[in-house]
Amino acid sequence: ASLCSGCPVVIGGDFNMATGRRDQGEELITTPAERRVLDRIQQELGLVGCWQAANPGERLPQTLRWVANPSIAYHCDGLFVSSSWASRLEACHVLSPSHPSVTSPSGKVMSDHNPVLADFRMQARARRS
């Protein structure tokens, strides 16, 4: 937490847990342990999950095409940024396996994870009164 104090922070990768909160009625649930970690990331580190900040109310998309069950939308990859950057967040996307940056020049998919990409403006928007 002390490293996150007073400077911009970006943390991303495969967290081996849900990197966002799921709504009731979804096939997978956000476990109590995952909620506790997500709460700590937000409250203690002051970080915001890019996917849910940029896509409020949308279901978490699949980031892991798990070999044992490739159709379930596991969302274990994510990007978290300092809350001060939230006003600069334009969009957050999960790239599909068919996206050119996910495949090698020979057309082979390079990973069983779908990359998460966040777009930011260089300047924060002025607040409206």
N, C-alpha and C positions, 0 to 999 in steps of 0.2 A: 504494500500500500504506500509506503514512503517513496518508492520510485515513481508512483503515479501522481504524486502531489506537485502541482504547479507546472507541469509540462505536458505537452500533447503525447498521448500514448496510443499505439495501435497494437492489438494482439490478435493474431489470427492463426488458424490451423485446424487440425483434427483434435477435438477435445475428448473424444471417446465418450461423449454424453450429449444429450440434446443441448443445442446452443440457443434455444428459444423456448418459449412456453407454448404448449399446445392447448387448444380449446377442448372443452368437453365434447364428446361425440366423435373425436378423431380416432383412427385405428390404434395409434400409439398414444401413450400418456406421458406427461412430464412427471417423473417420479418426485416424491418429496425430497430425496437427496439432490436431484438435479435442480429443483426449485431453490434449495438452500444455497447451492453453488452460484446459481444465476443471481440470487439476491445479494450474495457477497460481492460478486463482480460489479454489480450496480452500486451498492451502498458503500462498500469499503474501498473499492478502487475507483469509483466514479466513472465507470465505463458503460457505454450503451451498445446493445447488440444492433448491428447495422441492418440485418434483414428485417427484423420486426419494426425498427424505427422507420424504415423506408417503405414498408409494406404492411401498415397496420390492418389488422383484421383478416389477413390472408393466412392460409395454412402454410406451415413450414414445408418448403420443397425438399426433394430428395437430394442429399449431397453424397451419400454412400450407396453404391449399388452392391450391396453385400452379396457375396457369392451364394450363401445359403438361402437367401430370399431376396432376389434383386428387385422385386416390385414394391416392397414396403418403403415408405418415404422416411428413411433414417436421415436425420438432420444433425450430424455430429460435427460438421465443419462450419466455422463461422468467423466473423470479424467483429471485434469489439473496439470501440474508439472512445477517447475522452468525451465526456458529455458536452464539453465546450465546442466540439466539432459537430454535434448533432444538427445545428442550424445550417451547416454547410453540406450535409448529406443530400445528394440529389437523387440517388437511386442505389439499389442493391439487387444484384442478379445472381442466380445460380446458373452457371453455364451447362448446357446439355452435352452429352458425350459426342454429339455430332458437330459441336462448335469447332472451328479450325484450330483454336489454341489448345484444345483438349486432345487432339490427335497428332500423331507424328507425321512427317512428310509422306510416309508410306501408307497412311490412313489408319494405323493401329491406335486404338485408344490407349493413352499412356498411364491411366490410373483407374482404380475402381471408385474414385472420389470425383464428384463434380465440383469444380472450383467456384468459389464465392468471390464476386467482384463488386466493389463499392465505388461509386462516383461521387466526388466532392467538388464544390465550387472553391475557388481560391479565396474569395472574400465572403464573409458571412452576410446574409441579407439584413438590411436595416429593419428594425421592428416597427410595425405599424401601431399608431396610438389608437 
